[in-house]
Amino acid sequence: MLLYTLVLLSLLSFSGAMESGIVGGKETKAHSRPYMASLQQDGEHTCGGFLIRKDFVLTAAHCLTLYSSFNSTSEQHVGRNHLEVVLGAHNIKKKEKDQQRIQVRNYFRHPKYIKYTNAGDWKNLTVDIMLLKLKSSAVLNKFVNVVELPGKKDKMPANMDCSIAGWGKRKPKKQKESNVLYETSLTLLQDSACEEAWQQYYDRACMMCTKTSEDNTFCQGDSGGPLMCDSKPRGLAIYTSPSRCNDPNYPGVYLNISSFLNWIKKVMGKKT
């Protein structure tokens, strides 16, 4: 996905942590994260996401590359049966009675993501965020529920313990994805460590990163999932190392959700 070469620039628009999973960690207690969403295209899991209102899911913009046109900054209609979210799931390969499968009515990528992608600019990384408007509202219960967003001024100190969950690959080279939701604990790094690893591709104004180890990280499917710290979604998973997601030299990178609260509020306030 990402390299310190021109190859990186050509891949950034369409990679991130697409089709990823949790390396290490453990299987979650079923339905212990009722906000989690599996973003699926034609019935196949591609990314994570999370329910922030009964009719909106937050995820990463690059998760929509298959159906992207990059020609509009406004809402775009999604083809029937193409894009949907699965809520209330533990095993996404089973038709669990608590699952809710809801089609996506519209998607809203951050307008600068489209602008930077069209220009071939790596800065699309800094706005790799998307809202999905659901065709029908989720039924909220103990299996499906919204998660409260952080505040604008919430601070995230280095060395803070956080966690992330997902349904993807359990090993970097393994092709088969996990059917059940896995989770792992991660530690926030100082911005200086993130910048040292990722150089100009890391923007401390709107990003954060976590320590990567051989047996503990998120990998390529977990894009769009939330980095949970103090029971709130602080980060939005966007990318890891291109060749090996558990390479200790490359921290996992997230967007700082607090940096996008105004945009989120504006989009959800539209008549969609």
N, C-alpha and C positions, 0 to 999 in steps of 0.2 A: 504494500500500500504506500508507504512513505519511505523515501530514501533521500540522502543529501546530494541528489543529482537532478538533472533535468527530467529523468524518469519520474521523479516524485511529482513534479509539476503537472505532468501529463496524466497522472493517476489520481491526484487528490480529489478531483471533482466526482469521481465515481467509486471511491474505495471506502476509506474510513475503516470501520470494523464490521463491514457487511458480512452477513451470514456467520455471526460469531457465537461463542459460548464461553462458559466459565471454566477456567483451568484451575484445578484444585477445588477447595471449598467442600461443600456438602449439599445434599439434596435438602431443599427447604421443607419445612412443615407445610403440608398441603393447605393452601389458601391463607397462609400467614402474611402474604403481600397482596391484598385484594385490589390494589391499584394497578398491578402489572397487566400489560397488554402484549399479546403476540400479534405483530403486524404481518399479515399474510397476503401474498399475491398469487391468485389462482390456486389457493389452498395450501401454499407452501410458506413456512415461516421464513421471513427474511430479516426482521429486526425486532427489537424490543420497543416498548413505549409505556406510557403510564397515563391513567385517567385523572385529569385535573378538574373536569366538570362532567356532569353526567352525559354531555354530548360532545366533549372534546378530549382528544388524546394528544399528548405532546411526544414528539420523537425527533429524529435527525432528518434533515432535508435530503441527504444522499440516499436515504432508504427508498426514495421514489425514482431512482434513476431509470428504471425500466420503462416508466411511463412519462418521463420528463420531456418537455418541449423547450424549456428555457426561454420562451418567447413572451411570457406574461408575468407581471408582478402581482396580479390579482388572483382571485379564486379560479380554479379550473375544475371542470366536471370530470369525475372519475368514471371510467367505463363499468357497467354493471358486471358483477362477479369478478372484477379484477382486483380490487383492493378492499380489504376488510380487516377488522380487528377481532381478536378472540379475547374475551374477558372472563374472569372467574375460573381460569384453567390451572391445573397442575400438570397433567399429562396432555399435551396438545395433540397427540396422536389418537386419543380416545374421545368419544362423545360423552363426556362427563355431564351429568344432569345439571350441574351448577354453571356450566359454561354459557356464555352469551356471545354469539357470533353476529356482528353488526357490520353492515357495509358502510363504506365511507362515502359521504355525499360530496364533500369538497376537501381539497387540501390547500394549505397556505404555507409555502416556503417563505422564509425571510426574503424580502425583495433584494437585499444585497447579495444573498447567496446566488440568485439568478444573475445579477449584474456581474459579479466576479467570475462566475462559471463561464458566462458568455465571453468574457475577456481573457479567459485562461489564466486567471489570477489566483494564486494560492490562498488569498485572503478569504476565499469562500469557506475555508475552515473556521474562520472566526464567527461565521453566521450560519453554521450548519445546523439549522433548527427549523422545525416544521410543526404546524398544528393540523390535526385531522378533525374535520367536522363530521360527526356520525350521522348516518341517515335517520336513525332513531335513537332516542336517549336510552342509556343503560338503566336497568332496574337495579337500584342500589340495595345491597343487603350485606350479610356478613362475608359473602364470597366475592362481591364486586363493590368497590367503593372508591371514592376520590381521595387523593392525597393533597394535603395543604402545601401550597408553594411557600418558599422562604420569603423573607422580607427584603427590601431593597438594601438595607444597611447591615444585613447579617454578615458577620465576619467569619472567615474560615481559617483558623490558625494551622500552621504546619504541624505535622505529626498527629493530627486529629484522626481518630478511628472512624471509618465509614464502611459501607458495604454495598455490594451490587449483586444483581441476580439476572439470570437469563436462561434461554433454552438452546443454546448452540453447542458447538463442538467442545469436547472435553479435553482434547489435545490439539496442538497447533497443526499437526500433519494428518490428523484423523478426519476423514470425510463425513462420517456419520454424525449427525447432530443428536443431542440429548432430547428425549421425549418429555422428560420431567424438568421442572424448574430447579436450578441449582443456584446457590449463593456463596459468596466468599467475602471475607473482611479485607479491607485495604487501608493503607495509611497515606494521608495527604503529604505531599512534598512541598518544600519551599519553592517559590517561583524561580529562584536562581537555578535550582537543580533542573527544573523543567526546561528553562531556557538553554542551559548548557547542553542538554540532550537534543532538543528540537530546534535550537537556534531561532531563526526568524519565523519559523512556522508556529511558534508558541507566542501568544499574546496575553500577557498577564492581566490586561484590562478586562478580559472576558473569558479567560480559561483557567483551569486548574489541572493538576495531574497527581497520580498516585504511583507509589512504588510498585515496580514489577519484579517478580521473582520467577524462577523456573516452574514452581508449583503453585503459583497464586497470582491470578490476573483475570481480566476479561479478554476475550479473543474475538476473531472474526465471526452477526446475528444479535450481539448485545448492543450494537449501536442503537442509540435512541433510548436506551434504558436509563433509569435514574441512579445516580450515586447518592445513597442515603446516608446522611449524617445528622445525628440528633433527631431522628425520626422525620426528617424533611428531605425532599429531593433537592440537593444542592448543585449537583452536576449532571450534565447530559452527555452520556458516553458517545464519543465521535471517532477516535482512532487509536491504534496501537502500532507496533512495529510491522512493517510490510511483510517481511519474510518469516518472522517467528514472533508471534504475539507475546510469548513469555521470555523474550530477550531482556535480561536485567538492565541493559544499557538504555532501554527505551521505555520511559514511564507511560502509562495509559493516560490519555488526554480527554478532558471533558470541557464542555461549555459551562460557564458559570450562569446558572439560571437567573440569578438576581439581576444580571446585566440585561435581561430581555423581558423583564416584567411589564414595562410600558407597552412593548410590541404585543405581547401575549394578551394584555387587557384590551388593546385596541382591536385586535382580530376577533376576540370573543364577543366584543360589543357590536360587531357588524350584524346586519340581518342576512343570514346565510340560508 
